[in-house]
Amino acid sequence: MNKLVTREDAATVSMPQPVGFWHAFVFWLKLGFISFGGPAGQISIMHQELVENRRWISERRFLHALNYCMVLPGPEAQQLATYIGWLMHRTWGGIVAGVLFVLPSLLILIILSWVYIAFGEMSLVAGLFYGIKPAVTAIVVQAAHRIGLRALKNNWLWGIAIVSFIAIFAANVPFPAIVAGAALLGYAGGRIAPEKFRIGDGHGKAGKAFGPAIIDDNTPPPEHVKFRWFRLFRVVVAGALLWLVPMGALTAFYGWNHTLTQMGWFFTKGALLTFGGAYAVLPYVYQGAVGHYAWLTPTQMIDGLALGETTPGPLIMVVAFVGFVGGYVKALFGPDALFLAGAVAASIVTWFTFLPSFLFILAGGPLVESTHNELKFTAPLTAITAAVVGVILNLALFFGYHVLWPKGFNGGFDWVSALIALGAAVALFRFKRNVIHVIAACAGIGLILKTMLL
C-alpha cells in the first residue's frame, strides 16, 4: 500500500484501521533499534513507515510537524516521533514514542562506552579507533558542507557564518554567546532585509498522496491538541518539577559542585542550544566537557562521536558517552563501582538533555499553527543556523588537529591518518557513501595497519 497515487484516486483507496496504543508501542520500539543514518535517515525511515506504508499520517501533516521540529533546539527526528505519537495517542503516546526513540541507543552506548574505556588499550580496540578518528574528521567536514548548502543562501548569511567562525576560533567566544548574537542579528535582519532571512520549504512541499491516512489533511484536530491555557500551565509545571526534583536531589546529596550535579546543569543548557542539529551542540560540549570540566580528553571526544555515528538513535546521544566516561574515569562511586558510576552519569546526562525536547512538543504543539510561518520567529533561527556552519567548521579543525598532530605540532604529522581522512572525504563527497559504511571501512583499515603494518 505504499504506491504513490494521485489525489483524485486517493479517495478510492481503503482507509487504514485505527491504531491502538500498544500497536503503536511496538512500532516505536522497533524504530528505536533501526533508526540509523542520522536525522535525514531517521526522518526518511519514519516517512516511509508512517506516511507511505502504514498511512498513520498524511504527507502534508507529516511535513507540517517536521517543519515545526526543525526550528526547535534539539534532535528533530526524536521530536518528530514524539509529535506524531502525541497526535495519535495524547501525552503518553508522545512520551512513549520519544523515550523509545532514545532508550535503545542509551543502553547500547552504555555497553560500548564500557568496552571502550575498560579495554581501549587492547590492540584490537586501539586499531579500530585509529582508523575511525580520521573518518570522523571527514564526517564533521561533510556536516558543515551539508548544513552550509542549506543555510547560506546569500551574503548576509555567509557573513554571519564567517563571523561566528572567527569568534570561536580566534577569540574562543563561548557557544551560547554566538547563538545569542546570531539570534539578535537575525531578528534585526528580519526587519531590515526580510527577504534575506526567509526560510525555505523545509524538507519539501506536500504534494504527494499515498491514500487516505488516519491523520489526514482534513482530519479535525482531536480535543487534546487544541490549545488550552490550563493545559499549557500543567505541562510547564510538570516539566519544571521533572527538572527541579532530580536537580534538587543531586544538589542535596552531593552538592552543587559535584560532577553529577554539574553534568545535569551543563547538559540542560546544552539542550537549549542545539539549533541546527547535534553537530551544532558538539562545539559547546567540547568547550565545556573537554576544556572546562576535563570529563574526557579530546581524543575520547572524537571516539565518542564515532560511537554515536554507528549506533541507532539521535547523534546527540554522544552526550551519554561523555557522561559515562566522565563518571567512570572520576570513579564517582569508588574504585569498585566504575561501571555503575558511568551508567548513572550517562543516564543523568540523557535525562537532562532530552527533557526539554518533550516539553517543547507537549507545550508548543498546540501553538504550531499560530507561529509557524511568521518571520519574527523564523528569522533568528535562520541566522542561528548560518552561525552553526562556522562553528562546525571550527569543530572540524579541532578534530583534525588532534587526529593529524596527535602529539601537537612539535610531535610530527600523521600521514597515514591524513590519507585515511582523505579517503573518507572522497567516499562521502564524491561517491555519497553511507556514514556507517565509511566508518566501518576506515575501522577495518586502521585495524589492519595497527596490527600488521605499523
N, C-alpha and C positions, 0 to 999 in steps of 0.2 A: 504493500500500500504506500510505498514511498515514491511512486511515479508522479512526476510533475504534471499537473493538469491546468487547463485554463480556468479562469474564474467562472466562466459560464458553465463549464462542465463540473465544477467542484460541487455544485448543489446535488448532482446525481450520485455522488459517492456517499456510501453509508456513513452515518455518524458513529464515531468510536464510542465504546461503552464507558460509562463513568468509572473513574479510577478511585479505588478505596485507599485509605491511609496506608495500610500495610503493604498493598501492592506497590505504592509509590516508595515506601520504605525500602523494599528490596531493590528497586531501581537505583535509588540514591546510594545505597550501599555498594552496588556493583559499580556505579560511576566513580566512587571514591577509589576503587582499585584499578580502574582503567584510564583515569584522567591524566595521561601523559601528554607531552608536547607543548607545555607552557600554555598561556592564556588562549592563543589562537587555536591550538589543537584541542583544548578543553571545550572552548565555545563551539568549535566545529562538531565535536562529538555530541554535545547537547543539542545542537541544531538538528543533526541527523536523526538522533533518537527521539527527541520531543516534538519536533516540527514535522519531519518527513515520515518517519516510521510509525510512531505511536499517535501522532496528531493530538497531543495533550494541549498544545497551544499553537495559535496561528503564527505565520511568518511575521505579520505586522506587529502583533502583540509581543512576540519574542524580541524583535528589533527595538521596539519601544522600551522594553525592560532593559535590554542591553545598553542602549544609549544612556539611560539613567545611571547604570552601574559604571559606565565609562568615565563619568565626571566625578565620581566619588573617590576619595582616598581608599586604598585597599585593593585586594585582588578581585578584579571584575568578574572572573569566571565563578569564583566561590559566591560572590554576591548575587550573581545571576541565578545560580542554583537556589540560593536562599529566597530570592524574589519569587521565582516560579513555584517553589514549594509553599511559600506563603500565600500566593494567589490561589493555589489549589486546595490547601488544607489548613488555612488560618495560621496562627502564630506557631503552633507546634509543627506544622508542616514545613515552615521556613526554617525552624531551628534544626529539625532532623536533616533536611537537605543540606544545610550549611555545615553541620557538625560532621556528617558522614562524608562530605567532600574533603574534610581535613583529617579526620581521625586515622584512616589507614596510613596516610603519609606520616603522621606523627609517630605511630607505632613502628613503621619501617625505619624511619630516620633514627629513632632511639637505638634500635638494634645496630644499624650501620654505623652510627656515631660511636657506639661502644666498641665495635670491631676496629674502627679506625684508631681511636685513641688508645685502646689497650694493646693492639697488635700492629700499630702503624710502622714500627721499626722493622718488622719482618720484611725480608727481601721481596716477597710476593706483593704485599700491600704497597711498599715503597716504589716498586717498579710500576705498578698500575697508576699511582698518582704522579709519577714522573712524566708519564705521557698525558695524563688528564689536565695538568696545570696549564700547559700551553694551549690546549684546546679551549679551556675556559676563557683565556685571554681573548682568543679569536671570537668566541661566542658573545662576549661583552661588547667587542667592537661591532659585531653584527647587530646587536641590540640598539646601539647608538645610531647606526645607519638606518635601521628599520624604523625607529621612532622618528628620526630626523626626516625621513621621506614623508612621513605622515604629518609631522608637526610644522616643519619650517617651510611655509608656503610663500613667504615674502621677506623682504629685507628687514622689516621690523622684528619678526620672529627670529631671523638669523642673528640680529644684533643682540637680542635677549640671550640666545644660546651662547654667543661668544662672550658676553659679559659674565654670564654665570660660570663658564669655564675658567676665565681669568680669576674670578673671585675665589673659587675653591682651590684652584691650582696654585696661583701666585700669592694670594692673601690668606688662604686657609679659612675663609669665611664659613661659619657653621651652616650646614644644610638647611636648618629651619629658617635662618635669616635669608637665604637665597630664595626659598619658597615664598616667604612673606614679601620680599622685594619684587619678585616676579608677579605676584598677585596684584600688588599696587600698580605696577606698570601696566598690567593687563586691564585693570579697572579704568585707569586713566586713558589708555589707548582705545578702549572700547567706546569712550566718549569723544575722543579727538578724531580717531580714524576707525569707525566701527567696522568698515568693510575689511580691514586687515586682521580683525580678531574674531571673525565669524567661524565657527567650527563647521567641518564638512558634514557629510552624511553618515558619519559613524562607520559602521561595518557594512553599510549598504542600504538600499531602499527596499521597502516592502512591496515587491511587485510580483511575487510568486504565490501560487496556491497549491496545496497538496491534498485538497479535500477539506470538508468541514472539520473543525477542531473542537475539542471540549471547551477550551477558552478561545473563542473565535473573535474575529474583528468586531462583530456587533453584539457579542455576549454581554448582557447587562452586568455591571460590576456587582459582585456579591456584597452583602452587608458589611463584611469585615474589612473591605478595602476602602470604604467610604471614610472620608476624613471626619474625625470627631475630636474635639479639644480634650475631652476626658480621656479618650484612648491614647492620644499623644502624651498626655501628662502621665498616664500609667506606664507607658513604655519608657519614658525618660526616668521616672522614679525607679523602676525595676532595673534599668541599666546602671543608674548611679549606685544602687545597692550592690549589684553584681560586681562593680568595680571597688566600692568602698570596703565591703566586708573582707575580701581576701587581702586587699592592700592594708587595711587596718590590722588584720590578724598578723600579717608578716611584720608590720612595724611593731606591734605589741610584743611578739615573741622574739624577734631578732634585732629590732632597732632599725632606724631609718637608713643607716649606712651599711647594713648587711648586704651581701651580694644578691640574695634573692629579692630583697625589697627594691634595691636599685635596678635589678633586671625588670621587675614589674613596672616601675616608673619609666625607665628608659624606653621600653617597648610599647608602653601606652602612647608616649609622644611619637614614636616611630609609626604607630598605626594611623596617626592623624596626618602623616606627611607623605604617604605613599601615592601621591598623584603621579600618574604615568606608569604604574605597574611596579612589580617587585624590583626591577633594576634601578628604579628611582630611589628606593629606600636603602639600597646597598651602600651608597656613599655615607649615608647617615650612620648605618650600622658599623662600618669600619672606622669612621671617625670616633665613635663612642666605644664600641666593644673592643676594638683593637688599640686605638690610640689613647683613649682616656682611661678606661677601666682595665685594659690588658686582660680581658677574659680569654682571649686566644691570640695567636700570632697571625701576621699577615699570610703566611703560608697556609695555616689552618683555615683561614677565611676563604682562600681560593679553593681548598679541598672541600670545604663545606658547600660552596656554590656548586661544585661538580656533583656532589651527592644530591643536592636539591634538584639539579637538572635531570637526574636519572631516576627519580622516584615519582610516583603519581602525586597529584595534588598541586596546590599553588606553589610557584617558585619561592614565594616569600617564606615558605616553610624552612628555608635555610636558617631562619632565626631559631628553630628548635635545635639545630646543630650547634649554633652559637651558645645557647643555654646549656646544652648537655656538656659541651667541652668546658665551659666556664665552671659549672658545678662540679664536674669530675676533677679537673685539674686543681681547683681550690679546696678539694676534699671537704665540702661543706658539712658533712655529717661524720667526719673522721675517716681514717685510712681504711677501715674495714667496710665502709658503705659507699664506695666510689660510684658504683653503678646507680644506686638509689639516689645519690646526690645529683648525678647527671640527669636521670629520668625526671626527678621532681623539678629541677631547674628548667628542663625542656618543656614540661607541661605548664609551668607557670608562665614562661615566655609565650607559649602558644595561646594561653588564655587571654593575656593582656593584649596580644597582637590582634586577635580576631574578634574580641568582644565589640569594638566599635563598628565593625562591618555589619554585625547582626542588628545593632541599634540603628544604623543608617537605613537599612532596609525596612525594618519594622516601624520605625518612626517616620521615615521620609517617603515610603511607598505611596501613601495616600496623597502626598503633595506633588507627585511627579508631574501631573498634567499642568499644574499652575506655574511651574518654574522651568520646564524642560528646555524650551527654545528662547528664553529671554536672554538677551545679550549681556545684561548686567550680571548674570550668573555665569555665563559661559566664557566671557572674555578673559577674566582672571585665570580660569582653568586652561585656556588656550595658551596664555603666556607661561604658566607654570610648566606645561608640557614642553614648551620650547626650552625653558631653562633646564629641564631634566636632561635634554640632549647633551648640553655642555657638561653637566655633572657626571653623566655616564661615561663620556669621553675621558674625563679625568680618572674615573674608576678604571677604565681600560689601561691607561698609562700606569696607574698604581699597580695593577696586576702584572702588567708587562715588565715593569722594573723588577719586581720580586721574583719573576719567573726567569727572565733573561740575565739578570745580575743577582743570583741568589745570595751572594756574599757581599753585595754592594758594588759600586763602580770600581773599587780597588781590587775586587776579587776575580775579575775576568768575566768575559761574555760567554754564555752558554749557547754555542752554535747549534747543538743538537735540539735544544728546546725551541730555538728560533725556527729551525726547519719544520719541526712538528707544528708549531703555531702557524707557519705559512701554509703548510698542507691543509690544516684545519680551516683556515680562512678561504682557501681555494675551494674546498669541498662545500663550505657554507654559501659563499657568494657566487661562485661560478656554476657549481653543479646542484645547488639548492638541496643539499643533503640534510636529512633529519638530524637534529641536535644529538639525540641519543645514539644514533649510528656513528656520528663523528666522535663522540666521547668514547664509545666502545672501541673504535678503531685505534684511536690515539692511546687508549689504555693498553691495548694489546701491543702496540709498537713500543711503548715505554717499558712494558714488562720484558719484552724480548731484548731491548737494548740494555736494561739494567742487569738482567740475569745472564746474558750470553756475550754481549759485546763490550760492555763498559766495566 
